[in-house]
Amino acid sequence: MEAQNLGKILIIDDNEDLLFAAKMLLKKHAKEVIIEKDPRRIPFLINNNSYDVILLDMNFREDTTSGKEGFYWLNQIKEIDPKAVVILITAFGDVEMAVQALKEGATDFILKPWQNEKLIATLSSAIKLKESYDEVDKLQKKQKQLQTDLKKPYADIIGASASMKNIFSIIDKVAQTDANVLILGENGTGKELIARAIHDRSLRKDEIFVGVDMGAITETLFESELFGHKRGAFTDAKDDRAGRFEIADQGTLFLDEIGNLSMPLQSKLLTVLQRREVTRIGTNKAIPVDIRLICATNMHVHEMVMENTFRQDLLYRINTVEIFLPPLRERQDDIPTLANHFLKSYSQKYRKNFTGFRPAAMELLQRYQWPGNIRELQHAIERAIIMAEGDELDSRDFFFLSAKPASEKAPTAVTLNLDDMERSTIRRAIDKNGGNISKAAKELGLTRASLYRRLEKYGL
């Protein structure tokens, strides 16, 4: 038998001679063999590491024949790790005890003194069972993620403008590779659709696509969400949980709004990307992962590198290929196509009979600047269809847009609305500084992060 076929084995027995003999035998076949004579250390060992197989003696010095101690520690192991593969060993075994052990969660039962070949064969079978448990667990996690993804609205990428044709060309070139991709663009431009399009045209298209909104993950939950945790690793860790990296194994991992990560979290992410392995919180076991990485952000990450708020080595790692999605105001030729697509979709959803747009309505849609980009256009048409009557949408059905001219005027001196005043002040600062966010933030007395939050708040 080749070395390391038996994985990582923990042996617990109060007989030191037996422990030594077992370790000498198994170290030739296992990746690692850990021995322990004191069963009271079991909770510590199980909580701080993971094992492929656990060999547990049924009788310790306090009770040498009944097997009660063995059953007690078996239950303790199963409570900590329900998926643990445990083989019980005893010199006083019988069929009744074996059946009870299996009912209480043991994988197998072996008598000592054992035959070396039989012990190795039993462990080999247990390892295969452990692998099947792990595979089922991973498939269940992937199935759950796939079900979540199926519930998300997904529309094909629509656009025939020159900028979109260029993006389609880039997607065709990059999709068949495993190159890391960074997608840049304002909120609502469709960055996730581009990421999914790359995945759907890649060699991993039959595997899972896992999306993560990095802006919605708190610092305290970052490692748990991305790398996973072991049951009991922290207060709310009720079960073992695979992180998004594990779930995305063999597939594509999409990290949206990556520019929101703090420097410490950027460092942790970089380490995982370099090593291509994750370690769940509460364990020391490194788990290799094979993913296609796609990231996206609405922030100016290259400027952030210059300002030391984004790691340059992380940027190099994630942007083998960059794709810039232009805002909708720069691809006005695509507005009629997008608008008609959403009209058809929402007419069916709400059982309406709208057939198109009147010229004044389409003129309004093309004149409007769409600070919220495609997402705002989509919501505007949905709202209009819900409220309008007839078979065509007119400009009056978009009254909520016409109240916002393409170029907002600064509030007059009599305007006392604080939001309006702040929006106008921010717009003037950005215009004055030629769109340079860093200079505008400095003039406004804000950090870049604070200014970005306000830009998103006001749809600027």
C-alpha positions in Angstrom: 0.0 0.0 0.0 1.3 3.4 -0.9 2.1 6.0 1.7 -0.6 8.6 2.7 -3.5 6.5 1.5 -4.9 6.5 5.0 -4.9 10.3 5.5 -4.7 11.8 9.0 -5.3 9.3 11.9 -6.0 10.0 15.6 -5.5 7.0 18.0 -6.7 7.2 21.6 -5.8 4.4 24.0 -4.4 4.3 27.5 -1.9 1.5 26.5 1.3 3.2 25.5 2.8 0.0 24.0 -0.3 -0.3 21.8 -0.1 3.3 20.8 3.6 3.0 19.9 3.0 -0.2 17.9 0.1 1.3 16.0 2.0 4.4 15.1 5.0 2.4 13.8 2.6 0.3 11.7 0.4 3.1 10.3 3.0 5.9 9.7 4.1 4.0 6.6 0.6 4.2 5.2 -0.9 7.4 6.6 -0.2 11.1 6.0 0.0 11.7 9.8 -0.6 9.6 12.9 -1.4 11.3 16.2 -1.5 9.3 19.4 -3.1 10.2 22.8 -3.4 8.1 26.0 -5.6 10.5 27.9 -9.2 10.5 26.6 -9.9 13.7 28.5 -8.0 15.6 25.8 -10.4 14.4 23.1 -12.5 17.6 23.1 -9.3 19.7 22.6 -8.0 17.5 19.9 -11.3 17.4 17.9 -12.0 21.1 18.3 -8.6 22.2 17.1 -8.0 19.8 14.3 -9.7 17.5 11.8 -9.0 13.8 11.3 -9.8 11.4 8.5 -10.2 8.5 10.9 -10.3 8.2 14.7 -9.4 4.9 16.4 -10.9 4.9 19.9 -10.4 2.4 22.7 -13.6 1.2 24.4 -12.1 0.5 27.8 -9.8 2.7 29.8 -8.3 2.1 33.2 -11.3 3.3 35.2 -13.5 0.6 33.5 -11.7 -2.2 31.8 -14.5 -4.4 30.5 -17.9 -2.7 30.1 -17.1 -0.4 27.2 -19.0 2.5 28.9 -16.1 4.9 28.7 -15.7 4.2 25.0 -19.4 4.9 24.3 -19.2 8.1 26.4 -16.2 9.4 24.4 -17.8 8.2 21.1 -20.8 10.4 21.9 -18.5 13.3 22.8 -16.7 13.0 19.5 -20.0 12.9 17.6 -21.4 15.9 19.4 -18.3 17.9 18.4 -18.1 16.5 14.9 -21.2 14.6 13.7 -19.4 13.6 10.5 -16.4 12.1 12.3 -15.4 8.5 11.2 -14.7 6.5 14.4 -13.5 2.9 14.7 -13.9 1.4 18.2 -11.3 -1.1 19.4 -11.5 -3.4 22.4 -10.1 -6.7 23.7 -13.5 -7.7 25.1 -15.8 -7.2 22.1 -18.8 -9.1 21.2 -21.6 -8.8 18.7 -24.0 -7.1 21.0 -21.4 -4.4 21.8 -20.5 -4.0 18.2 -24.1 -3.5 17.2 -24.6 -0.9 20.0 -21.4 0.9 18.8 -22.7 1.1 15.3 -26.1 2.4 16.4 -24.4 5.2 18.4 -22.4 6.4 15.4 -19.3 4.2 15.1 -18.2 3.4 11.6 -16.6 0.0 12.5 -15.4 -2.2 15.3 -12.2 -4.1 15.6 -10.9 -6.5 18.2 -7.4 -6.4 19.7 -4.9 -7.8 19.3 -5.6 -7.1 15.7 -4.0 -8.5 12.5 -2.1 -5.7 10.8 -3.6 -6.4 7.4 -7.1 -6.4 8.8 -6.5 -3.1 10.6 -5.1 -1.4 7.5 -8.0 -2.8 5.4 -10.6 -1.5 7.9 -8.9 1.9 7.9 -8.8 2.0 4.1 -12.6 1.3 4.0 -13.2 4.1 6.6 -11.1 6.5 4.5 -13.3 5.9 1.5 -16.4 6.5 3.6 -14.9 9.7 4.9 -14.2 10.9 1.4 -17.8 10.1 0.4 -19.1 12.1 3.4 -17.0 15.1 2.4 -18.1 14.8 -1.3 -21.8 14.6 -0.3 -21.3 17.6 2.0 -19.7 19.6 -0.7 -22.4 18.7 -3.2 -25.1 19.7 -0.8 -23.4 23.1 -0.3 -23.1 23.5 -4.0 -26.7 22.5 -4.6 -27.9 25.0 -2.0 -25.9 27.7 -3.7 -27.2 26.8 -7.1 -30.8 26.9 -5.8 -30.1 30.4 -4.4 -28.6 31.5 -7.8 -31.6 30.2 -9.7 -33.9 32.5 -7.8 -31.9 35.5 -8.9 -33.2 37.4 -11.9 -30.8 37.0 -14.8 -31.1 38.6 -18.2 -28.8 38.2 -21.2 -26.4 41.0 -21.8 -28.0 43.5 -24.2 -26.2 46.0 -26.3 -24.9 46.6 -29.8 -23.0 49.8 -29.2 -19.3 49.9 -30.1 -18.2 49.8 -26.5 -20.3 46.7 -25.8 -19.1 45.0 -29.0 -15.5 45.5 -27.7 -16.5 44.0 -24.3 -18.0 41.0 -26.1 -14.8 40.5 -27.9 -12.8 40.6 -24.7 -15.1 38.1 -23.1 -14.7 35.7 -26.0 -10.9 35.9 -25.7 -10.6 35.6 -21.9 -13.4 33.1 -21.1 -11.6 30.1 -22.4 -8.6 30.8 -20.1 -8.4 30.7 -16.3 -7.0 34.2 -16.2 -8.2 36.4 -13.3 -10.5 39.2 -14.4 -11.2 42.5 -12.8 -14.4 44.3 -14.0 -14.6 48.0 -13.4 -17.7 50.2 -13.7 -20.3 52.3 -11.8 -23.1 50.7 -9.8 -25.8 49.3 -12.0 -23.8 48.8 -15.1 -24.1 45.0 -15.1 -20.8 43.8 -13.7 -22.2 40.5 -12.4 -23.8 39.8 -15.8 -20.4 40.1 -17.4 -18.9 37.8 -14.7 -21.6 35.2 -15.4 -21.1 35.5 -19.1 -17.4 34.8 -18.7 -18.2 31.7 -16.6 -20.9 30.5 -19.0 -18.4 30.5 -21.9 -15.5 29.0 -19.9 -14.3 25.5 -19.5 -15.9 25.6 -16.0 -19.4 26.3 -17.3 -20.7 23.0 -15.9 -19.5 23.8 -12.4 -20.8 26.3 -9.9 -20.7 30.1 -10.0 -20.5 31.6 -6.5 -21.0 35.4 -6.1 -20.0 37.3 -2.9 -20.8 40.9 -2.2 -17.7 42.0 -0.3 -19.3 45.3 0.6 -22.0 43.4 2.7 -19.5 41.3 4.7 -18.4 42.7 8.0 -14.8 42.5 9.2 -15.7 39.9 11.9 -17.5 37.6 9.5 -15.1 37.9 6.6 -13.0 34.7 7.3 -16.1 32.7 8.2 -17.9 33.6 5.0 -15.0 33.2 2.7 -13.0 30.4 4.3 -15.5 28.6 6.5 -15.5 27.5 10.1 -15.7 24.5 12.4 -18.5 24.0 14.7 -17.8 25.7 18.0 -15.1 28.0 16.6 -17.1 31.0 17.9 -20.3 31.7 19.6 -22.7 31.4 16.7 -20.9 28.5 14.9 -23.6 25.9 15.4 -22.4 23.6 12.6 -19.4 23.0 10.4 -19.6 25.4 7.4 -17.8 25.5 4.1 -16.7 29.0 3.0 -17.4 30.4 -0.4 -13.9 29.4 -1.6 -14.6 25.7 -0.8 -18.1 25.9 -2.4 -16.7 27.4 -5.5 -14.1 24.7 -5.9 -13.7 23.7 -9.6 -16.0 26.6 -10.5 -15.9 30.4 -10.6 -15.7 32.7 -7.6 -17.0 36.3 -8.2 -16.0 38.8 -5.5 -18.1 41.9 -6.1 -17.2 45.3 -4.6 -13.7 44.2 -3.7 -12.6 47.8 -3.4 -14.5 48.0 -0.1 -12.1 45.6 1.7 -9.9 47.0 4.5 -6.1 46.6 4.2 -6.0 43.7 6.8 -8.7 41.8 4.9 -6.9 42.5 1.6 -3.9 40.8 3.1 -5.8 37.7 4.2 -7.4 37.4 0.8 -4.0 37.8 -1.0 -2.6 35.0 1.2 -5.4 32.6 0.1 -5.0 33.5 -3.6 -1.3 33.0 -3.5 -1.5 29.6 -1.7 -4.7 28.4 -3.4 -5.8 26.9 -0.1 -8.1 27.9 2.8 -8.1 27.0 6.5 -11.5 27.0 8.2 -11.7 29.0 11.5 -11.1 26.6 14.4 -8.9 24.2 12.5 -5.3 23.9 11.3 -6.2 21.9 8.2 -5.4 23.6 4.9 -7.9 22.7 2.2 -6.8 23.2 -1.4 -9.1 25.0 -3.7 -9.2 25.3 -7.5 -11.2 28.4 -8.6 -11.5 30.8 -11.5 -11.4 34.3 -9.9 -13.4 37.3 -11.2 -13.6 40.5 -9.2 -15.5 43.8 -9.6 -15.6 47.2 -8.1 -17.1 50.7 -8.7 -14.0 52.3 -7.1 -10.9 53.7 -8.7 -8.6 51.0 -7.5 -5.5 52.3 -9.4 -5.9 55.6 -7.6 -6.4 53.7 -4.3 -3.0 51.9 -4.9 -1.4 55.3 -5.2 -3.0 56.4 -2.0 -2.0 53.2 -0.2 -5.6 52.2 0.5 -5.5 49.1 -1.9 -2.6 46.7 -2.0 -0.7 46.8 -5.3 0.3 43.1 -5.1 -3.4 42.2 -4.7 -4.3 44.3 -7.7 -1.7 42.6 -9.7 -3.1 39.2 -8.6 -6.7 40.0 -9.5 -6.4 42.0 -12.8 -4.7 39.8 -15.3 -7.4 41.1 -17.6 -9.4 44.3 -17.0 -12.8 45.0 -18.4 -14.3 48.5 -18.1 -18.1 48.7 -18.3 -19.1 52.2 -19.5 -22.1 53.9 -17.8 -25.4 53.9 -19.6 -25.2 57.6 -20.4 -22.2 56.8 -22.6 -24.0 54.1 -24.6 -27.3 55.8 -25.4 -27.6 53.7 -28.6 -28.3 50.7 -26.4 -31.2 52.4 -24.4 -34.0 51.6 -26.9 -33.0 47.9 -27.0 -32.7 47.7 -23.2 -35.9 49.6 -22.7 -37.9 47.3 -25.1 -36.4 44.2 -23.4 -37.5 45.4 -20.0 -40.9 46.4 -21.4 -41.5 42.9 -22.7 -40.3 41.2 -19.5 -42.4 43.3 -17.1 -45.5 43.2 -19.4 -45.4 39.5 -19.1 -44.7 39.5 -15.4 -47.6 41.9 -14.6 -49.9 40.6 -17.3 -50.1 43.9 -19.1 -50.4 44.4 -22.9 -47.8 47.1 -23.6 -46.4 47.0 -27.1 -43.9 49.8 -27.1 -43.0 53.4 -26.3 -44.3 56.6 -27.8 -41.7 58.9 -29.4 -41.7 61.4 -26.5 -41.2 58.6 -24.0 -38.2 57.2 -25.8 -36.8 60.7 -26.3 -37.0 61.2 -22.6 -35.3 57.9 -21.8 -32.4 58.7 -24.2 -32.0 62.3 -22.8 -32.0 61.3 -19.2 -28.5 60.7 -17.7 -29.3 57.5 -15.7 -27.0 57.9 -12.6 -28.2 54.5 -11.5 -27.4 53.0 -15.0 -29.1 49.9 -16.3 -30.5 49.0 -12.9 -32.3 52.4 -12.7 -33.6 52.0 -16.2 -35.0 48.6 -15.3 -36.7 49.9 -12.2 -38.1 52.9 -14.0 -39.8 50.8 -16.7 -41.1 48.3 -14.1 -42.6 51.2 -12.1 -44.1 52.8 -15.3 -45.7 49.5 -16.4 -47.3 48.9 -13.0 -48.9 52.4 -12.9 -49.6 53.2 -16.6 -52.6 52.3 -18.7 -53.1 51.7 -22.4 -50.8 49.8 -24.8 -47.9 52.3 -25.1 -45.8 54.0 -22.5 -45.8 57.8 -22.8 -43.4 60.5 -21.3 -45.9 61.3 -18.6 -45.5 57.7 -17.3 -42.0 58.6 -16.5 -42.8 61.8 -14.6 -40.5 60.8 -11.8 -37.6 61.0 -14.3 -38.6 64.3 -16.0 -38.4 65.9 -12.6 -34.6 65.3 -12.8 -33.1 67.0 -15.8 -30.0 65.6 -17.3 -27.8 68.2 -15.7 -29.0 69.0 -12.3 -28.9 72.7 -11.4 -27.4 73.8 -8.2 -30.0 74.5 -5.5 -30.9 78.2 -5.2 -30.2 80.2 -2.1 -33.7 79.5 -0.9 -33.1 75.7 -1.0 -32.8 74.5 2.6 -33.0 70.7 1.9 -29.7 69.4 3.3 -29.5 66.4 0.9 -30.0 68.7 -2.1 -27.3 71.1 -0.9 -24.9 68.2 -0.2 -25.5 66.6 -3.6 -24.9 69.9 -5.3 -21.8 70.7 -3.4 -20.3 67.3 -4.1 -21.1 67.6 -7.8 -19.4 71.0 -8.0 -16.3 69.7 -6.2 -16.0 66.8 -8.6 -16.5 69.0 -11.6 -14.0 71.6 -10.3 -11.4 68.9 -9.9 -12.0 67.3 -13.3 -13.5 64.1 -11.8 -10.5 63.4 -9.6 -12.1 61.8 -6.5 -9.1 62.2 -4.3 -8.8 65.9 -4.9 -12.6 66.4 -4.5 -12.6 64.5 -1.2 -9.7 66.6 0.1 -11.4 69.8 -0.8 -14.7 68.6 0.8 -12.8 67.6 4.0 -13.9 63.9 3.5 -12.0 60.6 3.2 -12.3 58.9 -0.2 -14.4 56.2 1.3 -16.8 58.7 2.8 -17.1 60.5 -0.6 -17.7 57.2 -2.4 -20.6 56.4 0.0 -22.1 59.8 -0.7 -21.7 59.4 -4.4 -23.6 56.1 -4.2 -26.3 57.6 -1.9 -27.0 60.4 -4.4 -26.6 58.3 -7.5 -23.7 60.6 -8.7 
